[in-house]
Amino acid sequence: MKLFVSVIALVAAATLGNSCQVDHTRKVATAEELAFAERLVDALRYRHFQEIESEVDPSIANRELRTTLLTMADMFPSPTEDPGFIKAVGGNTLGRNTDEVRITLEYQFHQKWLLADVNLRATSMGGFVISGFHVRPIPDSVERMRRFTLIGKTMPQYGVLLLALAGGSICSYAFRLCIRTTTGKVRWVWLAVILLGVGKLGINWTTGETSISPLALQFPAVQAFPHTYGPWLLEVSLPLGAIIFVVRRQAGT
């Protein structure tokens, strides 16, 4: 019963997270940068290649540039078909170079979805140059592709989810037990220890990609969180503090 309640709580939290995601793109990409990126993609859609070529960083300009632009332009429907909507679904600095940003724009058309990645670098003259440009089709909107769902997942994904629910249940039981059976300053120490996890097994809920960090310390021991328009990440640690507390309490120490 407790496991069932934990499942319902996790799914409810995930559903709430899916509906309440906030677009943080503008914290990195300015309105000017977003407008520049949209203008660049419009130039591509309408095959105004010279306009794009005039703003490309010389370091990436080569003989294949026009061919690359033609290939990307062919991914778009006819210029007579306007997109249903354009949404900025990504914006981040590239490495330690805060003068260069990557903006990802999502385009919805009648029968297809496209993502356009535009890398921009600020110039000393106050403008931008294009340091990277890529267009790729996607089967559905980014928000729907990366929402939290239990349908169609792999055994490793379900396995990590069960570990998360089990670890969360142990921490919850130990936490309540600690509140009922301890007093004073020692209670607060144990409450913190109970939530501490050792090691970390993480899984990308969208792709199923896993990562393992045996020496990691995680607080709290179980975490599930989404990136803005990005995948849900589920991270599970061994709830060693909770286990130690429960064992000590059952032993009467």
C-alpha positions as CSV (number, residue, x, y, z in Angstrom):
1,M,0.0,0.0,0.0
2,K,2.8,2.4,0.9
3,L,4.6,1.6,-2.4
4,F,1.3,2.3,-4.3
5,V,0.9,5.6,-2.6
6,S,4.6,6.5,-3.4
7,V,3.9,5.7,-7.1
8,I,0.9,7.9,-7.2
9,A,2.8,10.7,-5.4
10,L,5.7,10.5,-7.8
11,V,3.4,10.5,-10.9
12,A,1.4,13.4,-9.5
13,A,4.5,15.4,-8.9
14,A,5.8,14.6,-12.4
15,T,2.4,15.6,-14.0
16,L,2.5,18.9,-12.1
17,G,6.1,19.5,-13.3
18,N,5.0,18.8,-16.9
19,S,2.3,21.4,-16.7
20,C,4.3,24.0,-14.7
21,Q,7.6,24.1,-16.5
22,V,8.9,27.7,-17.0
23,D,10.8,28.8,-20.0
24,H,14.2,30.0,-18.6
25,T,15.6,30.7,-22.0
26,R,15.6,34.4,-21.6
27,K,17.8,34.2,-18.5
28,V,20.6,33.3,-20.9
29,A,19.5,34.4,-24.4
30,T,18.4,38.1,-24.6
31,A,15.5,39.3,-26.6
32,E,18.0,40.7,-29.2
33,E,19.6,37.3,-29.6
34,L,16.3,35.5,-29.9
35,A,15.2,38.0,-32.6
36,F,18.5,37.5,-34.5
37,A,18.1,33.7,-34.4
38,E,14.5,33.9,-35.7
39,R,15.6,36.2,-38.5
40,L,18.3,33.8,-39.4
41,V,15.9,30.8,-39.6
42,D,13.5,32.9,-41.7
43,A,16.3,33.7,-44.1
44,L,16.9,30.0,-44.4
45,R,13.2,29.2,-45.0
46,Y,13.0,31.8,-47.7
47,R,16.4,30.7,-49.1
48,H,18.1,34.1,-48.7
49,F,21.4,32.3,-48.4
50,Q,23.6,35.3,-49.0
51,E,22.1,37.1,-46.0
52,I,23.2,34.1,-43.8
53,E,26.6,33.8,-45.4
54,S,27.4,37.4,-44.8
55,E,27.0,36.9,-41.0
56,V,28.8,33.6,-40.7
57,D,32.0,33.4,-38.7
58,P,34.9,33.2,-41.2
59,S,36.3,30.2,-39.3
60,I,33.4,28.0,-40.4
61,A,32.8,29.5,-43.9
62,N,33.8,27.0,-46.6
63,R,32.9,25.7,-50.0
64,E,30.3,23.3,-48.5
65,L,28.4,26.1,-46.7
66,R,25.9,26.7,-49.5
67,T,25.3,23.0,-49.9
68,T,24.7,22.7,-46.1
69,L,22.3,25.6,-46.2
70,L,20.4,24.1,-49.1
71,T,20.1,20.7,-47.3
72,M,18.7,22.5,-44.2
73,A,16.3,24.7,-46.2
74,D,14.9,21.5,-47.8
75,M,13.7,20.3,-44.4
76,F,11.2,23.2,-44.2
77,P,7.9,23.1,-46.0
78,S,7.2,25.6,-48.7
79,P,7.8,29.2,-47.6
80,T,4.2,29.9,-48.3
81,E,3.3,27.7,-45.2
82,D,3.8,29.7,-42.1
83,P,4.7,27.8,-38.9
84,G,1.8,27.2,-36.4
85,F,4.1,28.6,-33.7
86,I,7.7,29.3,-32.9
87,K,9.0,28.5,-29.4
88,A,12.4,29.0,-27.8
89,V,13.1,25.7,-26.1
90,G,16.7,26.2,-25.3
91,G,19.3,28.9,-24.5
92,N,22.6,28.3,-22.9
93,T,26.2,29.6,-23.0
94,L,28.8,27.4,-24.7
95,G,31.5,26.3,-22.3
96,R,33.2,29.1,-20.4
97,N,32.7,31.5,-23.2
98,T,29.9,33.7,-22.0
99,D,30.0,35.7,-25.3
100,E,28.7,32.6,-27.2
101,V,25.2,31.2,-26.8
102,R,23.2,28.4,-28.4
103,I,19.6,29.1,-29.0
104,T,17.2,26.3,-29.9
105,L,13.9,27.2,-31.6
106,E,11.0,24.8,-32.2
107,Y,8.9,25.2,-35.3
108,Q,5.5,23.5,-35.7
109,F,4.2,23.1,-39.3
110,H,1.1,21.3,-40.5
111,Q,2.8,17.9,-40.9
112,K,6.2,18.3,-39.2
113,W,8.2,19.6,-36.3
114,L,11.7,21.1,-36.6
115,L,14.4,22.2,-34.2
116,A,16.8,24.9,-35.2
117,D,20.0,25.3,-33.2
118,V,21.7,28.7,-33.7
119,N,25.1,29.4,-32.2
120,L,25.8,33.2,-31.9
121,R,28.9,35.0,-30.7
122,A,28.9,38.6,-29.8
123,T,31.3,40.9,-31.6
124,S,33.2,43.9,-30.4
125,M,31.0,46.1,-32.7
126,G,27.9,45.1,-30.7
127,G,26.5,42.7,-33.2
128,F,26.6,38.9,-33.6
129,V,28.2,36.4,-35.9
130,I,27.0,32.9,-36.6
131,S,29.3,30.3,-35.2
132,G,27.1,27.3,-35.7
133,F,23.8,26.4,-37.4
134,H,21.9,23.1,-37.5
135,V,18.3,22.1,-38.3
136,R,16.8,18.7,-37.5
137,P,13.3,17.2,-37.7
138,I,11.6,15.8,-34.6
139,P,8.6,13.5,-34.4
140,D,6.6,15.7,-32.0
141,S,6.9,18.8,-29.8
142,V,9.8,18.8,-27.4
143,E,7.4,19.3,-24.5
144,R,5.4,16.1,-25.3
145,M,8.4,14.0,-26.2
146,R,10.1,14.7,-22.9
147,R,7.1,14.6,-20.5
148,F,7.1,12.2,-17.7
149,T,5.2,9.1,-18.6
150,L,5.2,5.4,-17.5
151,I,4.2,4.2,-21.0
152,G,6.7,2.6,-23.3
153,K,9.7,2.6,-21.0
154,T,12.5,0.0,-20.8
155,M,13.2,-2.5,-18.0
156,P,16.2,-0.5,-16.7
157,Q,14.0,2.6,-16.5
158,Y,11.3,0.8,-14.6
159,G,14.0,-0.8,-12.4
160,V,15.5,2.6,-11.4
161,L,12.0,3.9,-10.8
162,L,11.3,1.0,-8.4
163,L,14.6,1.6,-6.6
164,A,13.6,5.3,-6.2
165,L,10.3,4.3,-4.8
166,A,11.9,1.8,-2.4
167,G,14.6,4.3,-1.3
168,G,12.0,7.0,-0.8
169,S,9.8,4.7,1.2
170,I,12.8,3.8,3.5
171,C,13.7,7.4,4.0
172,S,10.1,8.3,4.7
173,Y,9.7,5.5,7.3
174,A,12.9,6.4,9.0
175,F,12.1,10.1,9.0
176,R,8.7,9.5,10.7
177,L,10.3,7.0,13.1
178,C,13.0,9.5,14.1
179,I,10.4,12.3,14.8
180,R,8.5,10.0,17.1
181,T,11.4,8.4,19.0
182,T,14.1,11.0,19.3
183,T,14.3,14.4,21.0
184,G,16.6,17.4,21.3
185,K,19.6,18.2,19.1
186,V,20.2,14.5,18.2
187,R,16.9,14.5,16.4
188,W,18.0,17.1,14.0
189,V,21.3,15.4,13.3
190,W,19.6,12.1,12.6
191,L,16.9,13.8,10.4
192,A,19.7,15.1,8.2
193,V,21.6,11.8,8.2
194,I,18.4,9.9,7.2
195,L,18.0,12.0,4.0
196,L,21.7,11.4,3.0
197,G,22.4,9.0,0.2
198,V,25.6,7.3,-0.8
199,G,26.5,6.6,-4.4
200,K,24.3,7.7,-7.3
201,L,22.5,5.9,-10.1
202,G,21.0,8.3,-12.6
203,I,18.8,7.7,-15.6
204,N,17.5,10.0,-18.3
205,W,13.8,9.3,-18.4
206,T,13.5,10.2,-22.0
207,T,16.4,8.4,-23.5
208,G,17.1,5.7,-20.9
209,E,20.8,6.7,-20.7
210,T,22.2,5.8,-17.3
211,S,25.1,7.1,-15.2
212,I,26.8,5.7,-12.1
213,S,28.8,7.6,-9.5
214,P,29.8,5.2,-6.7
215,L,31.5,7.7,-4.5
216,A,28.8,10.4,-4.7
217,L,26.9,11.8,-1.7
218,Q,23.4,13.0,-2.5
219,F,20.9,14.9,-0.4
220,P,18.2,13.9,-0.4
221,A,18.8,10.3,-1.4
222,V,16.2,10.2,-4.2
223,Q,15.7,13.0,-6.6
224,A,13.5,13.5,-9.7
225,F,13.5,16.8,-11.6
226,P,13.0,18.1,-15.1
227,H,15.0,20.6,-17.1
228,T,13.1,23.3,-18.9
229,Y,11.9,21.7,-22.1
230,G,14.4,19.0,-21.4
231,P,14.2,15.4,-20.1
232,W,13.3,14.3,-16.6
233,L,16.3,13.0,-14.7
234,L,15.8,10.4,-11.9
235,E,18.7,10.0,-9.5
236,V,18.8,7.3,-6.8
237,S,21.3,6.8,-3.9
238,L,21.6,4.1,-1.3
239,P,19.7,5.5,1.7
240,L,22.5,4.4,4.1
241,G,21.6,7.0,6.8
242,A,18.0,5.8,6.9
243,I,19.0,2.1,7.0
244,I,21.5,2.7,9.8
245,F,18.9,4.6,11.9
246,V,16.2,1.9,11.4
247,V,18.7,-0.9,12.3
248,R,19.9,1.0,15.4
249,R,16.3,1.7,16.5
250,Q,15.3,-1.9,16.1
251,A,18.4,-3.0,18.1
252,G,17.3,-0.6,20.8
253,T,20.4,1.7,20.6
